[in-house]
Amino acid sequence: MSARKAKAPKKRKPRRPSGTKSIPKARPRAAPKPKPRHRPAPTPPPQPTPTVSPIEHVVIIVKENHTFDNYFGTFPGAVGAVLGRAVDPQIPDPPHNHGAWLHRDDPAPKGALRLQYGEADIPEYWALAQQYTLCDNYFTEIASQSEPNHLVLITGGSPLIDNSSPHRTYQPRPPFDLPSLPATLKAAGREWRAYSDDPAASYFRHIKALARDPWNVNGRQFDQDAAAGTLPAVAWLYAPGPFGEHPGPANGRPNVGPGSQWTAARVAAVASGPLWPKTAIFITWDDWGGYYDHATPPNVLQWDRGGPPGYQGSQFRYGSRVPCLVVSPYSNVGIDFAFHSHVSLVKFCLRNFRLPALGAFDALPNDKSDDMWSCFDFASPPRLAVPSPVPR
């Protein structure tokens, strides 16, 4: 017989004593869920009101240091003066602060440079002047140099009479706490951008509320935004150094001709994009740059904060006449003789986008500066052809 394996005895569970109950294992209690707090819904950005005109995008191109006579003194039909032939570039950079401006009519070598460029030097500007609006009664706001006039184009006013500097103790230093057109646009639900390859070319950095705003962008983005149809309501555009047209370039290379070509290329970028039918481009120059202009600017505001000899009580506003080109499918063809100044560009934006006054020069009663409306014909069909860079 084969041997059988013995079965292992089954293990029996121990019996619970009678009268006892099973005690379940304790489970950790879950932390109580926090009661949801009531959070107010985020405030939606304000919806911008419709524009007064067909213009929904404004581009302000600011070039450097040339008077009207220096660029357009011989333009047919303009109120100009014939001066000597200028060279490109002008070296050295002529003095052009307020002290120099007070002596602009002095004979050489202390007075302003009585020189000018012509059609052969800046053909692109002359071509735009022939096809659109050339303002020959447009003045800088401040009788001095760059920074005070740049500030006007952003804030509608200026606390400065000269560029800010530690040794110019007769005026404040940045950053400035000023109301501004960019801040007013944003509060109304509209975008702005300052396009600049060189931070030193844009005085947005001197305004406390705008200095670190992400809408300060690289200048190379401008053409991309123009092509994509993403330009803001108002754009300030500053040329990189070699194309700014400032006299006395450090590299000694021509910059007036190349600068005019750069500007025309930016105009073409807008005109070739989808926003051209509803865009206005203003091209102007920040200050006189030490060049002569025969037109006498009105004296409507005097400087009262001291300074070098001759400053106290001297003419603060307006400064010398500079060119302004108005390029738009709705701008008139020809010369506009109405009185304009830098603050007129700010006033155009305030009117067109239905914005409140900034409380600076734009709000002075009976101010001479208009709002550029005379440069446009909004009742006629827009002229949508891309502007030619070649004079007729």
GUTORMI-898941 format. One record per atom (N, C-alpha, C): x, y, z. Coordinates in steps of 0.2 Angstrom, whole numbers, padded with zeros to 4 digits, always signed. Each point is the difference from the previous one (the first is absolute). Example, Ala and Ser with C-alpha at 12.3 -4.5 7.8 and 13.67 -1.06 7.14 Angstrom:
<atoms>
+0066-0028+0039/-0004+0006+0000/+0004+0006+0000/-0002+0005-0004/+0004+0006+0001/-0004+0005+0003/
</atoms>
This chain:
<atoms>
+0004-0006+0000/-0004+0006+0000/+0004+0006+0000/-0002+0005-0004/+0004+0006+0000/-0002+0004+0007/+0005+0003+0002/-0001+0004+0006/-0004+0006-0001/-0005+0002+0004/-0003+0006+0000/+0003+0006+0004/-0001+0006-0003/+0003+0005+0004/-0005+0003+0005/+0002+0001+0006/-0004+0002+0005/-0002+0007-0001/-0006+0002+0001/-0003+0006-0001/+0002+0005+0006/+0002+0006-0002/+0002+0004+0006/-0006+0003+0003/-0001+0000+0007/-0006+0002+0003/-0001+0007-0002/-0007+0002-0001/-0002+0007-0001/+0001+0004+0006/+0003+0007-0001/+0000+0004+0005/-0007+0004+0001/-0001-0001+0007/-0007+0004+0001/+0001+0007+0003/-0004+0004-0002/+0000+0007+0002/-0002+0000+0008/+0003+0004+0004/-0002+0000+0007/-0006+0003+0000/-0004-0003+0005/-0007+0002+0001/+0000+0006+0004/-0005+0005-0002/+0000+0006+0004/-0005-0002+0006/+0002+0002+0006/-0004-0001+0006/-0007+0002-0001/-0004-0004+0002/-0007+0002+0000/-0002+0007+0003/-0004+0003-0003/-0002+0007+0003/+0004+0005-0002/+0005-0001-0004/+0004+0006-0002/-0001+0001-0008/+0001+0006-0002/-0002+0003-0006/+0007+0002-0004/-0001-0001-0007/+0006+0002-0004/+0001+0007+0001/+0006+0002+0001/+0002+0007+0000/+0004+0002-0007/-0003+0004-0004/+0003+0002-0006/+0006+0004+0001/+0005-0001-0005/+0006+0004+0001/-0001+0007-0001/+0003+0004+0004/-0001+0007-0001/+0003+0003-0006/-0003+0004-0004/+0002+0003-0006/+0002+0007+0001/+0005+0003-0003/+0002+0007+0001/-0006+0004-0003/-0002+0005+0004/-0005+0005-0003/+0003+0005-0005/-0003+0001-0005/+0002+0004-0005/-0001+0008+0002/+0005+0004-0002/+0000+0007+0002/-0006+0003-0002/-0004+0004+0004/-0006+0003-0003/+0002+0005-0006/-0004+0000-0005/+0001+0004-0006/-0002+0007+0002/+0005+0004-0002/-0002+0007+0001/-0006+0003-0003/-0003+0004+0003/-0006+0003-0003/+0002+0005-0006/-0003-0001-0005/+0002+0004-0006/-0001+0008+0002/+0005+0004-0002/-0001+0007+0002/-0003+0003-0007/-0004+0005+0002/-0003+0004-0006/+0005+0005-0003/+0002-0001-0006/+0005+0004-0003/-0004+0004-0005/+0001+0007+0000/-0004+0004-0005/+0003-0001-0007/-0004+0000-0005/+0002-0002-0007/+0005+0006-0002/+0005-0001-0004/+0004+0005-0002/-0003+0005-0004/+0002+0006+0001/-0003+0006-0004/+0002-0001-0007/-0005+0000-0005/+0003-0001-0007/+0002+0007-0002/+0005+0000-0005/+0003+0006-0002/-0006+0004-0004/+0001+0007+0001/-0005+0004-0003/+0000-0001-0008/-0006+0000-0003/-0001-0001-0007/+0001+0007-0003/+0005+0001-0005/+0001+0007-0002/-0006+0002-0004/-0001+0007+0000/-0005+0003-0004/+0002+0000-0007/-0005+0001-0005/+0002+0000-0007/+0004+0007-0001/+0004+0000-0005/+0004+0006-0002/-0004+0005-0003/+0002+0006+0000/-0004+0005-0003/+0001+0000-0007/+0006-0002-0003/+0001+0000-0007/+0001-0008-0002/+0001-0001-0007/+0002-0007-0002/+0007-0002+0003/+0004+0005+0003/+0006-0002+0002/+0000-0004+0007/+0003-0006+0000/+0000-0004+0006/+0007-0002+0002/+0005+0002-0004/+0007-0001+0002/+0004+0006-0002/+0004+0003+0005/+0004+0006-0001/+0007-0002+0001/+0005+0002-0005/+0007-0002+0001/+0003+0007+0000/+0004+0001+0005/+0004+0007+0001/+0007-0002-0001/+0003+0002-0005/+0007-0002-0002/+0004+0007+0002/+0005-0001+0005/+0004+0006+0002/+0007+0000-0002/+0002+0004-0005/+0007+0001-0002/+0003+0005+0004/+0007+0001-0002/+0004+0005+0004/+0002+0006-0003/-0001+0006+0003/+0004+0006-0001/+0001+0003-0007/-0006+0002-0003/+0001+0004-0006/-0006+0004-0001/+0001+0006-0002/-0005+0005-0001/-0004+0000-0006/-0005+0003-0001/-0004+0000-0007/+0004+0003-0005/+0003+0005+0001/+0005+0003-0006/+0005-0004-0001/+0003-0004+0005/+0005-0005-0002/-0001-0005-0004/-0007-0002+0000/-0002-0006-0004/-0004+0002-0006/-0005+0005+0001/-0005+0001-0005/+0000+0008-0002/+0005+0003+0002/+0000+0007-0002/-0001+0002-0007/+0002-0005-0005/-0001+0002-0007/-0006-0005-0003/-0004-0003+0004/-0005-0004-0002/-0006+0005-0004/-0002-0002-0006/-0004+0005-0003/-0007+0001+0004/-0001+0007+0000/-0006+0002+0004/+0000+0001+0007/+0006-0003+0003/+0000+0001+0007/+0003+0007+0002/-0001+0002+0006/+0003+0006+0002/+0007-0001+0003/+0005+0000-0004/+0006-0002+0002/+0006+0005-0002/+0006-0001+0002/+0005+0004-0002/+0006-0004-0003/+0003+0003-0005/+0006-0003-0004/+0006+0001+0004/+0004-0005+0002/+0006+0000+0004/+0005-0003-0003/+0006+0000+0003/+0006-0004-0003/-0001-0007+0000/+0004-0004-0004/+0000-0007+0000/+0003-0004+0006/-0004-0004+0003/+0002-0004+0005/+0004-0006-0002/+0004-0003+0004/+0003-0006-0001/-0003-0006+0004/+0001-0006-0002/-0002-0006+0004/+0006-0004+0001/+0001-0001+0007/-0003+0003+0006/+0003+0007+0001/-0004+0003+0005/+0003+0007+0003/+0004-0002+0006/+0006+0002-0001/+0005-0001+0006/+0004+0006+0001/+0000+0003+0007/-0002-0004+0006/-0008+0002+0001/-0003-0003+0005/-0007+0002+0002/+0000+0007+0002/-0004+0004-0003/-0001+0007+0003/-0003+0001+0006/+0002+0005+0004/-0004+0001+0007/-0007+0001-0002/-0004-0003+0004/-0007+0001-0001/-0005+0000+0007/+0004+0002+0005/-0004+0001+0006/-0004+0006+0000/-0003+0002+0006/-0004+0006+0000/+0005+0006-0001/+0006+0000+0004/+0005+0006-0001/+0002+0001-0007/+0001-0006-0004/+0002+0001-0007/-0006+0003-0004/-0007-0002+0002/-0005+0002-0004/-0001+0007+0001/+0001+0003+0006/-0001+0007+0001/+0005+0004-0005/+0005-0003-0002/+0005+0004-0004/+0000-0003-0008/-0006-0003-0001/+0000-0003-0007/+0001+0005-0006/-0003+0006+0001/+0001+0005-0005/+0006+0004+0000/+0005-0002+0004/+0006+0003+0000/+0004-0002-0006/+0005+0005-0003/+0004-0002-0005/+0004-0006+0001/+0003-0003-0005/+0004-0006+0001/+0007+0003+0003/+0003-0004+0004/-0001-0007+0001/-0004-0002+0006/-0003+0005+0003/-0004-0001+0006/-0007-0002-0001/-0003+0003-0005/-0007-0002-0002/-0002-0006-0002/-0006-0001-0002/-0002-0007-0003/+0003-0001-0007/+0001-0006-0002/+0003-0002-0006/-0005+0002-0006/+0002+0004-0005/-0005+0002-0005/+0002-0005-0006/-0002-0006+0001/+0001-0005-0005/-0006-0004-0001/-0001-0003-0006/-0006-0005-0002/+0002-0005-0004/-0004-0005+0000/+0000-0006-0005/-0006+0001-0005/+0001-0003-0005/-0006+0000-0005/-0002-0006-0003/-0004+0000-0005/-0004-0006-0002/+0005-0006-0002/+0006+0002-0003/+0005-0005-0001/+0003-0004+0006/+0000+0004+0006/+0002-0003+0006/-0005-0004+0004/-0006+0002-0001/-0005-0004+0004/-0006-0001-0005/+0001-0004-0005/-0005-0001-0005/-0007-0003+0003/+0001-0005+0005/-0005-0003+0003/-0005+0005+0003/+0003+0004+0004/-0004+0005+0003/-0004+0005-0004/+0003+0002-0006/-0003+0004-0005/-0006-0004-0003/+0002-0006-0001/-0006-0004-0004/-0006-0001+0005/+0001-0001+0006/-0006+0000+0005/-0003+0007+0000/+0004+0005+0000/-0003+0007+0000/-0004+0001-0006/+0002-0002-0005/-0004+0001-0007/-0007-0004+0000/+0000-0006+0003/-0005-0005+0000/-0005+0001+0006/+0002+0003+0005/-0004+0001+0006/+0000+0007+0003/+0000+0001+0007/+0000+0007+0002/+0007+0002+0003/+0002+0006-0002/+0006+0003+0003/-0002+0006+0004/+0001+0000+0007/-0002+0006+0004/+0006+0005+0000/-0001+0006-0002/+0006+0004+0000/-0001+0006+0005/-0005-0001+0005/-0001+0004+0006/+0000-0004+0006/+0004-0005+0001/+0001-0004+0005/+0006+0001+0004/-0001+0001+0007/+0006+0002+0004/+0001-0005+0006/+0006+0000+0002/+0002-0004+0006/-0004+0004+0006/-0001-0004+0005/-0003+0003+0006/+0004+0004+0004/+0006-0002+0001/+0005+0003+0005/+0006+0003-0004/+0002+0006+0002/+0006+0003-0004/+0006-0002+0002/+0002-0007-0001/+0006-0003+0002/+0001-0006-0003/+0002-0005+0003/+0003-0007-0003/-0005-0006+0001/+0003-0006+0000/-0004-0006-0001/-0005-0001+0006/+0002-0001+0006/-0004-0003+0005/-0006+0004+0002/+0000+0006+0001/-0006+0004+0001/-0005-0001-0006/+0002+0000-0006/-0005-0001-0005/-0002-0007-0001/+0004-0005+0001/-0002-0007+0001/-0006-0001+0005/+0001+0003+0006/-0005-0001+0005/-0006+0003-0002/-0001+0005-0004/-0006+0003-0002/-0004-0005-0005/+0004-0003-0004/-0003-0005-0004/-0003-0006+0003/+0002-0001+0007/-0003-0005+0004/-0005+0002+0005/+0002+0006+0003/-0004+0002+0006/-0004+0006-0001/+0001+0004-0006/-0004+0006-0002/+0003+0006+0004/+0006-0001+0004/+0003+0005+0003/+0007-0001+0002/+0004+0004+0003/+0007-0001+0002/+0002+0004+0006/+0003-0003+0005/+0003+0004+0006/+0007+0003-0002/+0002-0002-0006/+0007+0002-0001/+0001+0005-0006/+0005+0004+0000/+0002+0004-0005/+0006-0002-0004/+0004-0004+0003/+0006-0004-0003/+0000-0007+0002/+0004-0004-0003/+0001-0007+0001/+0001+0000+0008/-0002-0005+0003/+0001-0001+0007/+0007-0002+0001/+0003+0002+0006/+0007-0001+0001/+0002+0002+0008/+0004-0003+0003/+0002+0001+0007/+0002+0007+0001/+0003+0004-0005/+0003+0006+0002/-0005+0006-0002/-0006-0002-0003/-0005+0004-0002/-0005+0001+0006/+0002+0003+0005/-0004+0000+0006/-0006+0005+0000/-0001+0003-0006/-0006+0005-0001/-0006-0004-0002/+0001-0006-0001/-0006-0004-0002/+0000-0007+0003/-0006-0003+0000/+0000-0007+0004/+0003-0005-0004/+0001-0006+0003/+0003-0006-0003/-0004-0006+0000/+0000-0004-0005/-0004-0006+0000/+0002-0005+0005/-0005-0005+0002/-0007-0001-0004/-0005+0005+0002/-0004+0002-0005/-0005+0005+0001/-0007-0004+0001/-0004+0003+0005/-0007-0003+0001/-0005+0005-0004/-0001-0002-0006/-0004+0004-0004/-0006-0004-0003/-0006+0003-0001/-0005-0003-0004/+0003-0001-0007/-0003-0005-0004/+0003-0001-0006/-0006-0003-0005/+0002+0001-0006/-0005-0003-0005/+0000-0007+0000/+0006-0004+0001/+0000-0007+0000/-0004-0002+0006/+0000+0003+0006/-0003-0003+0006/-0008+0002-0001/-0002+0005-0004/-0007+0002-0001/-0003-0005-0005/+0004-0002-0005/-0002-0005-0005/-0001-0007+0004/+0004-0002+0004/-0001-0006+0003/-0006+0000+0005/-0001+0005+0004/-0006+0001+0004/-0006-0001-0004/+0000+0002-0006/-0006+0000-0005/-0001-0007-0003/+0005-0004+0001/-0001-0007-0003/+0004+0000-0007/+0004+0004-0001/+0004+0000-0007/+0007-0001+0002/+0004-0003-0005/+0007-0002+0000/+0004+0006-0003/+0006+0000+0003/+0005+0005-0003/+0007-0004+0000/+0005+0002-0004/+0006-0003+0000/+0005+0005-0001/+0006+0000+0003/+0006+0004-0002/+0005-0005-0003/+0001+0001-0006/+0005-0004-0004/+0007+0003-0001/+0005-0003+0003/+0007+0003+0000/+0005-0005+0001/+0005-0001-0005/+0005-0004+0001/+0005+0002+0006/+0001+0007+0001/+0004+0003+0004/-0004+0003+0006/+0001-0002+0006/-0004+0003+0006/+0001+0007+0000/+0006+0002-0001/+0002+0007+0000/-0004+0005-0005/-0003-0003-0005/-0004+0004-0005/-0007+0001+0002/-0002-0004+0005/-0007+0001+0003/+0000+0003+0007/-0003+0006+0001/-0001+0003+0006/-0006-0003+0004/-0003-0006-0002/-0004-0003+0005/+0003-0002+0006/+0006-0002+0000/+0004-0002+0006/+0000+0005+0005/-0001+0007-0002/+0000+0005+0005/-0006+0002+0003/-0005-0004-0001/-0007+0001+0002/-0002-0006+0005/-0001+0002+0006/+0000-0005+0006/-0005-0006-0002/-0006+0002-0002/-0005-0005-0001/+0001-0004-0007/+0004+0002-0004/+0001-0003-0007/+0007-0004+0000/+0005+0002+0004/+0007-0003-0001/+0000-0007+0000/-0004-0004+0003/+0001-0007+0000/-0006-0004-0003/-0004+0004-0003/-0006-0003-0003/+0002-0005-0006/-0003-0006+0000/+0002-0005-0005/-0001+0003-0007/-0004+0005-0001/-0002+0002-0007/+0006+0005-0003/+0005+0000+0004/+0007+0003-0003/+0003-0006-0003/+0000+0000-0007/+0003-0006-0003/+0005+0002-0005/+0004-0005-0003/+0005+0001-0004/-0003+0002-0007/+0004+0005-0003/-0002+0003-0006/-0001-0005-0006/+0004-0005+0000/-0001-0005-0005/-0007-0004+0000/-0003+0001+0005/-0007-0003+0000/-0005+0004-0004/+0002+0006-0002/-0005+0005-0003/-0003-0003-0007/+0005-0002-0004/-0002-0003-0006/-0004-0006+0000/+0002-0004+0005/-0004-0007+0002/-0007+0002+0001/-0001+0005+0005/-0007+0002+0002/-0004+0003-0006/+0004+0004-0004/-0004+0003-0006/-0002-0005-0005/+0004-0006-0001/-0002-0005-0005/-0005-0004+0003/+0000-0001+0007/-0005-0005+0003/-0007+0004+0002/+0000+0006-0001/-0006+0004+0002/-0001+0001+0007/+0006+0000+0004/-0001+0000+0007/+0003+0007+0003/+0001+0005-0004/+0002+0006+0003/-0005+0003+0005/+0002+0003+0005/-0004+0003+0005/-0004+0006-0002/-0004+0003+0004/-0004+0006-0001/+0005+0006-0002/+0005+0000+0004/+0005+0005-0001/+0007-0003+0001/+0004+0001-0005/+0007-0002+0000/+0005+0006+0000/+0005+0000+0004/+0006+0005-0001/+0006-0004-0002/+0003+0002-0006/+0005-0004-0003/+0006+0005+0000/+0006-0003+0002/+0006+0003+0000/+0005-0004-0004/+0004+0004-0004/+0005-0003-0005/+0006-0002+0004/+0003-0006-0001/+0007-0001+0002/+0005+0005-0001/+0005+0001+0004/+0005+0005-0001/+0002+0002-0007/+0002-0005-0004/+0003+0002-0007/-0006+0003-0004/-0006-0001+0001/-0005+0003-0004/-0005+0005+0003/+0003+0003+0006/-0004+0005+0003/+0001+0007-0003/+0005+0001-0004/+0001+0006-0003/+0003+0006+0004/+0003-0002+0006/+0002+0005+0005/+0007+0002-0003/+0001+0007+0000/+0007+0002-0002/+0006-0003+0005/+0006+0000-0003/+0005-0002+0004/+0001-0007+0001/-0002-0005-0004/+0000-0007+0002/+0007-0002+0001/+0001-0005+0005/+0006-0002+0003/+0004-0003-0005/-0003-0004-0005/+0004-0004-0005/+0002+0004-0006/-0003+0006+0000/+0002+0005-0006/-0003-0002-0007/-0005-0005+0000/-0003-0002-0006/-0007+0004-0001/-0002+0001-0007/-0006+0003-0001/-0006-0003+0004/-0004+0004+0002/-0006-0002+0003/-0007+0003-0002/+0001+0006-0003/-0006+0003-0003/-0003-0004-0005/+0003-0001-0005/-0002-0004-0006/-0003-0007+0003/+0005-0004+0003/-0003-0007+0003/-0005+0001+0005/-0001+0005+0003/-0005+0001+0005/-0007+0001-0004/+0000+0004-0005/-0006+0001-0004/-0002-0006-0003/+0005-0005-0002/-0002-0006-0003/-0003-0005+0005/+0003+0000+0006/-0003-0004+0006/-0007+0002+0001/-0002+0007+0000/-0006+0002+0002/-0005-0002-0006/+0002+0001-0006/-0004-0002-0006/-0002-0008+0001/+0005-0004+0002/-0001-0007+0000/-0005-0002+0006/+0000+0004+0005/-0005-0001+0005/-0007+0002-0002/-0001+0005-0004/-0006+0002-0003/-0003-0005-0004/+0005-0003-0005/-0002-0005-0004/-0002-0006+0003/+0003-0002+0006/-0002-0006+0004/-0007+0001+0002/-0002+0006+0002/-0007+0001+0003/-0005+0000-0006/+0002+0003-0006/-0004+0001-0006/-0001-0007-0003/+0004-0004+0001/+0000-0007-0003/-0004-0005+0004/-0002+0002+0006/-0003-0004+0005/-0008+0001+0000/-0003-0004+0004/-0007+0000+0000/-0004+0006+0004/+0005+0004+0004/-0003+0005+0003/+0000+0007-0003/+0003+0000-0006/+0001+0006-0004/-0006+0004-0001/-0006-0003-0001/-0006+0004-0001/-0003+0004+0006/+0003-0001+0006/-0002+0003+0006/+0006+0003+0004/+0005+0002-0004/+0006+0002+0004/+0002+0007-0002/+0003+0004+0005/+0003+0007-0002/+0007-0001+0003/+0005+0003-0004/+0007+0000+0002/+0002+0007+0000/+0002+0002+0006/+0003+0007+0001/+0008-0001+0000/+0003+0004-0004/+0008+0000+0000/+0002+0007+0001/+0004+0000+0006/+0002+0007+0002/+0007-0001+0003/+0003+0006+0001/+0007+0001+0003/+0000+0003+0007/+0003-0003+0005/-0001+0002+0007/+0002+0007+0001/+0006+0003-0003/+0002+0007+0001/+0004+0003-0005/+0002+0006+0000/+0003+0003-0005/+0007-0002-0002/+0004-0003+0005/+0006-0003-0001/+0006+0005-0001/-0001+0007+0001/+0005+0005-0002/+0000+0002-0007/-0006-0001-0003/+0000+0002-0007/-0005+0006+0000/+0001+0005-0005/-0004+0006-0001/-0007-0002-0003/-0005+0004+0002/-0006+0000-0003/-0003+0007+0000/-0002+0003-0005/-0001+0007-0001/-0007+0002+0004/-0004-0005+0001/-0007+0002+0003/+0001+0001+0008/-0003+0005+0002/+0000+0002+0007/-0005-0003+0004/+0001-0004+0005/-0005-0004+0004/-0003+0005+0004/-0007-0001+0001/-0003+0004+0005/+0002-0001+0007/+0000+0005+0004/+0003+0000+0007/-0007+0000+0005/-0002-0006+0002/-0006+0000+0004/+0001-0003+0007/+0006-0002+0002/+0002-0002+0007/+0007+0001+0001/+0001+0003+0006/+0007+0002+0002/+0003-0005+0005/+0006-0001+0000/+0004-0004+0006/+0001+0004+0006/-0002-0003+0006/+0000+0004+0006/+0004-0003+0005/+0004-0005-0001/+0004-0004+0005/+0007+0002+0000/+0002+0005-0002/+0007+0002+0000/+0005-0004-0005/+0006+0000+0001/+0005-0004-0004/+0005+0005-0002/+0004-0002-0006/+0006+0004-0002/-0003+0007-0002/+0005+0005-0001/-0002+0007-0002/-0005+0000-0006/-0005+0004+0001/-0005+0000-0006/-0006-0004+0000/+0001-0006+0005/-0006-0005+0000/-0006+0003+0003/+0001+0004+0006/-0006+0002+0004/-0004+0005-0004/-0007-0002-0001/-0004+0004-0004/+0000-0001-0008/+0005-0004-0002/+0000-0001-0007/-0005-0004-0003/+0000-0001-0007/-0005-0003-0003/+0001-0008+0001/-0005-0003+0003/+0000-0007+0001/-0004-0004-0005/-0006+0003-0002/-0004-0003-0005/-0003+0005-0005/+0001-0001-0006/+0002-0005-0004/+0008+0000-0002/+0002-0006-0003/+0007+0000-0003/-0001+0001-0008/+0006-0002-0003/+0001+0001-0007/-0005-0004-0004/-0001+0002-0006/-0004-0004-0005/+0003-0006-0002/-0003-0006-0001/+0003-0006-0002/-0005-0003-0005/+0002-0005-0004/-0005-0003-0005/-0005-0004+0004/-0005-0002-0003/-0005-0005+0002/-0003-0002-0007/+0000-0007-0001/-0003-0003-0005/-0006-0004+0002/-0006+0001-0003/-0006-0004+0002/-0002-0005-0005/+0001-0007+0001/+0000-0005-0005/-0006-0004+0002/-0005+0000-0004/-0006-0004+0001/-0004-0001-0006/-0004-0005-0001/-0005+0000-0006/-0005+0006+0001/-0001+0003+0005/-0004+0005+0001/+0003+0007+0000/+0007+0001+0000/+0003+0006+0001/+0000+0004-0007/-0001+0006+0001/+0000+0005-0006/+0006+0000-0004/+0000+0001-0007/+0006+0001-0004/+0001+0007+0000/+0006+0002+0002/+0002+0007+0000/+0003+0002+0006/+0001+0007+0001/+0003+0003+0006/-0006+0003+0004/+0001-0002+0007/-0005+0002+0005/+0003+0006+0003/-0003+0006+0000/+0003+0006+0003/-0003+0002+0007/-0004-0005+0003/-0003+0002+0007/+0006-0001+0005/-0001+0003+0005/+0005+0000+0006/+0000-0006+0004/+0005-0004+0000/+0001-0006+0004/+0006+0000+0004/+0000-0004+0005/+0006-0002+0004/+0000-0007+0002/+0005-0002+0004/+0001-0007+0002/-0007-0002+0004/-0002+0005+0004/-0006-0002+0004/-0006-0001-0005/+0000+0002-0006/-0006-0001-0004/+0000-0007-0002/+0005-0004+0000/+0000-0007-0001/-0004-0004+0006/+0002+0003+0006/-0004-0003+0006/-0007+0002+0000/-0002+0006-0002/-0007+0002-0001/-0003-0004-0005/+0003-0002-0006/-0004-0004-0005/-0002-0007+0004/+0005-0003+0003/-0002-0006+0003/-0005+0000+0005/+0000+0006+0005/-0005+0001+0005/-0007+0000-0004/+0000+0004-0005/-0007+0001-0003/-0002-0006-0004/+0005-0003-0004/-0002-0006-0004/-0003-0006+0004/+0004-0001+0006/-0002-0006+0004/-0005+0002+0006/-0002+0006+0000/-0005+0003+0005/+0003-0001+0007/+0006+0003+0001/+0003-0001+0007/+0000+0007+0003/+0000+0000+0007/+0000+0006+0004/+0007+0004-0001/+0000+0006+0001/+0006+0004+0000/+0005-0002+0005/+0006+0001-0002/+0006-0002+0005/+0001+0005+0005/-0002+0006-0001/+0001+0006+0005/+0006+0003-0001/+0004+0000-0005/+0006+0003-0002/-0001+0006-0005/+0004+0000-0005/-0001+0005-0005/-0006-0001-0004/-0002-0006+0000/-0006-0002-0004/-0006+0003+0003/+0000+0002+0006/-0006+0003+0004/+0000+0007+0001/+0005+0004-0003/+0000+0007+0001/-0005+0003-0003/-0004+0005+0003/-0005+0004-0004/+0003+0004-0006/-0004+0000-0005/+0002+0003-0006/+0007-0001-0003/+0002-0006+0001/+0006-0002-0003/+0001+0000-0007/+0006+0002-0003/+0000+0001-0007/+0001-0006-0004/+0002-0006+0004/+0001-0006-0004/-0006-0003-0001/-0001-0003-0006/-0007-0003-0002/+0001-0008+0001/-0004-0003-0003/+0000-0008+0001/+0001-0003-0007/+0003+0003-0004/+0002-0003-0007/-0006-0002-0004/-0006+0002+0002/-0006-0003-0004/+0000+0003-0007/+0003+0006-0001/+0000+0003-0006/+0004-0003-0006/+0004-0005+0002/+0004-0004-0004/-0003-0006-0003/-0007-0001+0001/-0003-0006-0002/-0007+0002-0004/-0002-0004-0004/-0006+0000-0003/-0004-0007+0001/-0003+0000+0005/-0003-0007+0002/-0007-0001-0004/-0002+0005-0004/-0006-0001-0004/+0001-0003-0006/+0006+0000-0003/+0002-0003-0006/+0002-0007+0000/+0000-0004-0005/+0002-0007+0000/+0008+0000+0002/+0002-0005+0003/+0007-0001+0002/+0004-0001-0006/+0006+0002+0000/+0005-0001-0006/+0005-0006+0003/-0002-0006-0002/+0004-0006+0003/+0006-0002-0004/+0002+0003-0005/+0006-0002-0003/+0006+0001+0004/+0005-0004+0000/+0006+0000+0004/+0004+0006-0003/+0002+0005+0005/+0004+0006-0003/+0006-0002-0003/+0002+0004-0005/+0006-0001-0004/+0006+0004+0004/+0006-0003+0000/+0005+0004+0003/+0004+0004-0005/-0003+0001-0006/+0004+0003-0005/-0004+0007-0002/+0003+0006+0001/-0003+0006-0002/-0002+0000-0007/-0006+0004-0001/-0002+0001-0006/+0004+0005-0004/
</atoms>
